Structure formats: structure tokens, C-alpha cells
Amino acid sequence: MEVTAENFQEQFGVLKAALENASFVAIDCEFTGLELERSTHAYDTPEERYRKLRESSLDFLVVQVGVCVFQHDKEKRGYKYKAFNFYVCPKQTVKGAPDRMFRCQASSLQFLSQHGFDFNKLFSHGVSYLRTEEAAQLSQALSERHAQQLKEVGSPNNGPSKISKVEVPKDTQQFIDDVLDSVQKFLDSASGAEVDMEDEDGVGSTTSKQDSPEDLCMREASPKKDGSALHLSECNGFKRKLIYQEVNARFGDKVQLNTESDSDGMLHIAVRITGTPEEQRARLELKQKKEREDLELAHGFGRVLELLASSGKLIVGHNMLLDIMHLLSQFVDDLPKDYNEFKSMVRAAFPCLVDTKVLASDNAIKDTFVTTALELLLKQLRNRQSCVPPVESETGYGYSLNQAKYHEAGYDAFVTGMCLLGLCQQLGKYKDHSVELRETSPVLKPYLNRVHMMQSPDIPTLYMAGNEVIPSRSHILHATFPAEWRANDLYQLFNSFGQIAIHWINSTQAFVAMASSPLATQALKKLGSSKTLTQDSYRLQSYSTYMTRLSRQPATAAAVTANKASSPRDSDATVEDSGVARKRKRFRPHTRKARRRRV
């Protein structure tokens, strides 16, 4: 189901009802970009990886969120599901809402466009949102303003009448005269019949009891005679100030003035007959009800995150670290600098998480997959007999696997949920589909609250409910070398020390993983001790020495060092250094085309 601003309220109710009986919920996000620059590398610590992603990714925007709710069907030994595809866009739909800024990455926008993303729908019809605290603050301010307004019912004109007297400029006098004339006609014609009060200069128009109740609510007017309104034409703030001043001076308490906005956000003044205190209160309560509804709509997708958090349901994603970080940052609150505080924030919002990338990477089954990329993972699972249980959807809430819509968030969420079912079957611990799969299922216990850490050879997962086991990296060296070097240069340098794996940091740095710690020690001792780095030289240091030196650098210098000329090449591997530089004969440039292996 495609969800935009027009049908959000209705579909929010459908989602809320579906969650009550849900077995689990799959999610997916689409972004306007991924990273400002490539700063992550294979031997990041969990804290480093979090810090780098927090600093380089969160200026981008989530523009589409997929939510797919799966419910177990015991009789059919399968599942029913409802998929929702939310277009999400920041908007200033209520007074006081933040005017947000965000980044876009050309390659990401091109990618979305190539996969059918509707940018016009996003910006014209996307669901707005407020963070939890933003919505709470605006609600508090609105309640206080409403209480004050109700206290003032029956007092003289509610508009800003207590303002210093301003002389009307000569070139504006005719405009003011026309306004006063329109207000006088409005008072004279207060018989309840529909009257066109707009003169040839377009000063104003009225609504009356002949309008439908819906129209009157939209215009914040009562269908009673004394509730009709004269809507003056849009004008700037200075002219509105003059209108308040001159209308109050001419008509006093006979009319009430309020500044309102139309559907396009343009401001104008509405003139209403004052009426009795009871009539004023009724009109004000109607206006305040509309303002509360508008605030609820402005909260928008933020309410969906609150709903998912309060449901306590199992949340499923695929390679979901960035999804989690963006969802929390965009719709809940700023992410903390401290990694452990981030974990606490995750547990508060999503107490039960499962990453299908983690399941697919389990040693018991990972070698049975050619790739664990989402769009190919399900295809491989479906090719295995009885691996994926039957699923069906309600009309309007489903997808056809024969008409793939990869990179549409709703479809990817659906596929993620299907992969979870297939992977649990593949692991050999969920063969009876008459039993519901949920957060308490034994098959999921080893994987709960673990999310995949991309391109990390020795820390495959981040554990949101505890501490990660940090491996020894004594077999890792860090190498610094000329920008002209390629992978083959490093392979030749370490040729006498057996196989190595290279993990690029940037064009002049890489980690080199040796087969063992003793080999790393031997290589470090044998490969020179020059203290200068020239065009034809390299420098080696142990991983621990490199990390110690990096930690002593100021934050800005460390960032420059990590990101300088960032352009990873050839293979995915990592090495550690230990402060040694040595001249060497230039190797012949590596002629094989550089490649990147996607994880």
C-alpha cells in the first residue's frame, strides 16, 4: 500500500490494527545518500564504525520507508502480510515546526530514479514528520496558547490591537480605504445570504451559512450568520499591521480579526462578526480542534516509529545498521556521540531486532549462498524445496514476486520478511510452519539484537544488547606507501611471508593481514627501518602502534589522515604497521584493472 499525506491517517489506523496480531515486522529505508566520503575500513572497532557513520551519513535523508507486517496463519501453515510503502518528506505544516536542511548525493538520486522513484510524489505528497520531543514541545505550546485564548473570550478584539500608531503611507491609503469599505459592506450584508465581497481590486471575499459544513470548518467559520467570515486578500506583514490598526479604530468590538493561512501557506486576515461570548467560544474551540488535528498530521511518520516501539514486536531488517541509525536520528532524536548510549537508544526503540544478513552469514549456511545481497538471497532460498512457507496478502497490501520492485522500500521490506522465514528453515531449526515465528522462537535466540557490520573480517556483528568480543589484531600491519602503488606492489613486498589480505584505507594507506602473528612480527623486523618516506619508499607499523598514534592526533587531523585521497583499490584486505619506513626498488605498476568486492 502506497502511503502519502492524503491517506496517511487512514493507513496509520490500518497499520496499528495489523500490529496487534503481528508475528514480526520487516522494515527497509531508501536514502538521498550514503556517505559523504569513504572513511570506514575493515578494521574499524565498533566504536569507530559507529562514529564514522554518525559523522558522514546522517546529513542525508530517509525519503521512503517500507513496513511489512507478517501474521502467522496456523491453518495454512504460512503467513498473511500487509506491506506499507511510506513516502516521507520534511515539511513546515504547522507554526513552529523546524525548517530542515538535508544533503543529496547525485549517485544515490540517480540510482533511485533508475528504479522508478517518484520524486514529485515525495515533495508534493510525502508524509511530514516531527521528532517525539519536537511534537511534545509544539503540543505544550499549543495547549498554553489555547488556554490563554479561551481566557480572553469576550474581551475586546483578539487581534494585535495594542500596537503603536503607524501613519498610513500615501501609496497605501487607497488599499486601506478599500479594506474598510469591504468590512463595512460585510457588516451591512450580515443577513446570512452568500455575498461576493471581492471588489475589482480583489480586496476580499466572504463565506456564509450557505457554505458546506466542511468548507466552513476549513475556513474556521461557523455556519451561523454571525459566524460568517470575510477573507481579505493576501498582503505583506506591514499592510496586515495597518489593517489591524485601522479596522480596530473604525469598527472597534463589532468585528474580530485573525491572521490565517490558506492551503498554499499564504497569510491573510479573516474578519468575523464578534457575536456573543458563547458564539466566540464555540468558534474558537472549532479553530483549536483543527489546530490540534494539524499538529497530529505534522507529527506524521514520527507516530509510526512510536507505534513500532510501543508494539514490542520483532523488527527485521537486512544489513540494517544504517536503517536503524537514520530512523532514530530522523524521527526520534539526535544520535549520541557515545556508542554505548546509542545501544541504549536502540534498545529503547527496538527491543527485539534481527538482521537477515547476520543469519545468512552464519557459518552453518553461508557457503551455500553465492551472495547474500537481498535481491538474490530470496531467489536462492526459493529455489530450495519447501524453504519458504506460503504467504498471502490482503488486496492492495501485497506484492508479486514475479514483478520485482527492488529498491522500493515496501517491496524490500516484504522480501526481507520472506528471507527471514526461508533462512530459519535453512538453518534447520524451523521446519514446522504450523508454529509461529516470533521474537521468543529458539531459532532466533543466537541472532537477536545483532546487526551486520559491513566489510569487517573479524567483527561480523554489532551487539545492541551487550558488548562485542574484540579479537586480537596482532597479525595486522598498517602500511603507508606512494599513491602510485597498486595491490601488486604490496603483494610483491610481502611475497616471502606467505599469503596476505589487503584492506585499503585510502590511496596511500592499507591494512595488511598476515597469516599469523609471528609472520607479522618477522615481516615488520625484516622490511626495513628507514625513518623517512620518499617517493619510492613505504612505512610499516603494527596495528596497535597505528591505533595508539591515531588516538593521539587531534580529531580533525585524524579525519584528514583517514580520508586523504580516499580511493580504495584492488582487493579487500587489511594490514597493520609499526612505524618503519624503507626505500625499495620501484615495482612495475600493477596492470590488472582495479576491482572492488562488494560485501
Secondary structure, DSSP 8 states (H G I E B T S, - for coil): -EE-TTTHHHHHHHHHHHHHT-SEEEEEEEES-S-SS----TT--HHHHHHHHHHHHTTB-EEEEEEEEEEEETTTTEEEEEEEEEEB-----STT------B--HHHHHHHHHTT--HHHHHHH-B-B--HHHHHHHHHHHHHHHHHHHHTTTSS-SSS---------HHHHHHHHHHHHHHHHHHHTTTSS------TT--EEEE-TTS-HHHHHHTT--SSGGG-EEEE----HHHHHHHHHHHHHHHGGGEEEEEEE-TT--EEEEEEE---HHHHHHHHHHHHHHHHHHHHHHHBHHHHHHHHHHH--EEEESS-HHHHHHHHHHHT----SSHHHHHHHHHHH-SSEEEHHHHHT-TTTGGG-S---HHHHHHHHHTSTT-S--EEE-TTS---TTS--TTSHHHHHHHHHHHHHHHHHHTTS---TTS---TT-GGGGGGTTEEE-TT-SS--EEETTS-------TTEEEEE--TT--HHHHHHHTGGG---EEEEEETTEEEEE-SSHHHHHHHHHHS--BS---TTEEEEEEHHHHHHHHHHS-HHHHHHHHHTT----S----B--EEEEEE--------S-------
